[in-house]
Amino acid sequence: MGKTVRTITDSYHYESEMMRNFRRGLRRSDQLVLDELMVYSRKHLAAASLAADALPMEMFLLSMLIEQQKQIAQLRARIELLEQSAGR
């Protein structure tokens, strides 16, 4: 019989556990940032489960990048509005 494949949720929990010592070594402010990044990746677990051939950690990192890019786009839009209202 074939090898049982871990679910993406199980992989997420496994990777989170593997980062525990790394997280502990970070400054408190960096720990909070890492925690936020992990929340970002958790938001996309359903999509990550569809990427059968990808490594789970790659999907988690891409999910983090997607969320960061969305925030960058929102901030750019806000800056543009502020510049327009300032008459630039």
C-alpha positions in Angstrom: 0.0 0.0 0.0 1.0 3.6 -0.6 2.3 6.1 2.0 -0.4 8.2 3.7 -0.1 11.8 2.7 -0.4 14.4 5.4 -3.3 16.9 5.1 -2.4 20.5 4.6 -3.7 21.3 8.0 -1.5 18.6 9.6 1.4 20.0 7.6 0.7 23.5 8.8 0.7 22.3 12.5 3.9 20.3 11.9 5.7 23.2 10.3 4.5 25.5 13.1 5.8 23.1 15.7 9.2 22.9 13.8 9.5 26.7 14.0 8.9 26.8 17.8 12.6 27.0 18.7 13.2 29.5 16.0 10.3 31.6 17.3 11.6 31.4 20.8 15.0 32.8 19.7 13.4 35.9 18.2 12.9 39.2 19.9 9.3 39.7 21.2 8.5 42.2 18.5 9.7 39.7 15.8 7.7 36.9 17.5 4.6 39.0 17.0 5.4 39.5 13.3 6.0 35.8 12.8 2.7 35.0 14.5 0.9 37.4 12.1 2.6 35.8 9.1 1.4 32.4 10.3 -2.1 33.7 10.5 -1.7 34.9 6.9 -0.7 31.4 5.8 -3.5 29.8 7.8 -6.0 31.9 5.8 -5.1 30.1 2.6 -5.0 26.5 3.7 -7.9 25.5 1.5 -6.1 26.9 -1.6 -2.9 25.3 -0.5 -4.6 21.9 -0.3 -5.3 22.1 -4.0 -1.6 22.3 -4.9 -0.9 18.6 -4.7 2.7 18.6 -6.0 4.0 21.6 -4.1 5.8 21.5 -0.8 3.6 22.6 2.1 6.1 25.2 3.3 6.2 26.8 -0.2 2.4 27.2 -0.1 2.6 28.7 3.4 5.2 31.2 2.3 3.3 32.1 -0.8 0.2 32.7 1.3 2.1 35.1 3.5 3.3 36.9 0.4 -0.2 37.2 -1.0 -1.5 38.8 2.2 1.5 41.1 2.4 1.0 42.1 -1.3 -2.7 42.9 -0.6 -1.6 45.1 2.3 0.9 46.9 0.1 -1.8 47.5 -2.5 -4.1 48.9 0.1 -1.4 51.2 1.5 -0.5 52.4 -2.0 -4.2 53.2 -2.7 -4.4 55.2 0.6 -1.2 57.1 -0.2 -2.6 58.0 -3.7 -5.8 59.3 -2.1 -3.9 61.3 0.4 -1.7 62.8 -2.3 -4.7 63.6 -4.4 -6.5 65.3 -1.5 -3.3 67.3 -0.8 -3.3 68.6 -4.3 -0.2 66.8 -5.6 
